[in-house]
Amino acid sequence: MKTLLLSTALLFIFSASAFAGGPCYTKKGYVFAASEELFDKAMRMISQKDRAAFMKLAKTGLVGITRDGVKVFREDVTWDGMCEIRPAGETGTVWTNIEAVDCK
């Protein structure tokens, strides 16, 4: 029981520290979207090579492509490799691949 409690406590401490750190910076060329659902939809369009559909979605402003070096903070990370980020100085968030963010 003590081992389970200690393991749970350590897991909480290490996961909390992943978000408590300093700023991260975006890498160029990754898809981002205003919600997890839109991110999944955009990624399906890309994997289906449906550029026209992706461009229509991008024109709504709800999805786009990351620019290099934008200062962001990681707000959430999912088990399947997505993360929610918030640009520095902003209150809104977007979803992208975890590889799109450099958090050294």
C-alpha positions in Angstrom: 0.0 0.0 0.0 2.8 2.4 0.8 4.5 1.7 -2.5 1.3 2.4 -4.4 0.8 5.7 -2.5 4.4 6.7 -3.1 4.2 5.8 -6.8 1.0 7.8 -7.2 2.5 10.8 -5.4 5.6 10.7 -7.6 3.5 10.5 -10.7 1.5 13.5 -9.7 4.6 15.5 -8.9 6.4 14.7 -12.2 3.2 15.3 -14.3 2.6 18.6 -12.6 6.1 19.7 -13.2 5.7 19.1 -16.9 3.3 22.1 -17.0 4.8 24.2 -14.3 8.0 24.9 -16.2 9.0 27.9 -18.3 7.8 28.8 -21.7 8.1 26.6 -24.8 8.5 27.6 -28.5 6.6 26.4 -31.5 8.3 24.7 -34.5 7.4 25.7 -38.0 4.9 23.7 -40.1 2.7 21.8 -37.7 -1.1 21.8 -37.8 -3.0 23.5 -34.9 -6.7 23.8 -34.2 -9.1 25.5 -31.8 -10.3 22.1 -30.4 -9.2 18.5 -30.2 -12.1 17.6 -32.5 -11.0 20.1 -35.1 -7.4 19.0 -34.8 -8.5 15.4 -35.5 -10.6 16.5 -38.4 -7.8 18.5 -40.0 -5.3 15.6 -39.5 -7.7 13.2 -41.2 -8.0 15.7 -44.2 -4.2 15.8 -44.4 -3.8 12.0 -44.2 -6.5 11.7 -47.0 -4.5 14.3 -49.0 -7.6 16.4 -49.3 -5.9 19.8 -49.5 -9.0 21.6 -50.8 -11.0 20.6 -47.7 -8.1 21.5 -45.4 -7.8 25.0 -47.0 -11.5 25.6 -46.6 -11.2 24.7 -42.9 -8.1 26.9 -42.6 -10.0 29.9 -44.0 -12.4 29.7 -41.0 -9.4 30.6 -38.8 -10.1 27.6 -36.6 -7.1 25.7 -37.9 -3.7 26.7 -39.2 0.0 25.9 -39.5 2.5 26.9 -36.7 5.2 29.5 -37.2 8.7 29.0 -35.8 9.6 30.5 -32.5 6.3 31.6 -31.0 6.5 31.6 -27.2 3.8 29.3 -25.7 2.9 27.6 -22.5 1.8 23.9 -22.5 -1.6 23.6 -20.8 -2.4 19.9 -21.3 -0.9 16.8 -22.9 -2.9 13.8 -24.0 -1.7 10.1 -24.0 -1.9 10.1 -27.9 0.6 12.8 -28.5 -1.5 16.0 -28.7 -1.0 19.0 -26.5 -2.9 22.1 -25.7 -0.8 25.3 -25.9 -1.5 28.9 -25.0 0.5 31.7 -26.7 2.3 34.0 -24.2 0.1 37.0 -23.3 -3.1 35.3 -24.6 -6.0 33.6 -22.8 -7.1 31.3 -25.6 -5.6 27.9 -26.4 -5.1 25.6 -29.4 -4.3 22.0 -29.9 -1.3 20.6 -31.9 1.1 17.7 -32.0 3.5 17.5 -29.0 6.3 17.5 -31.6 5.3 21.0 -32.6 6.5 22.4 -29.3 10.1 22.7 -28.0 10.2 22.8 -24.2 13.9 22.7 -23.3 
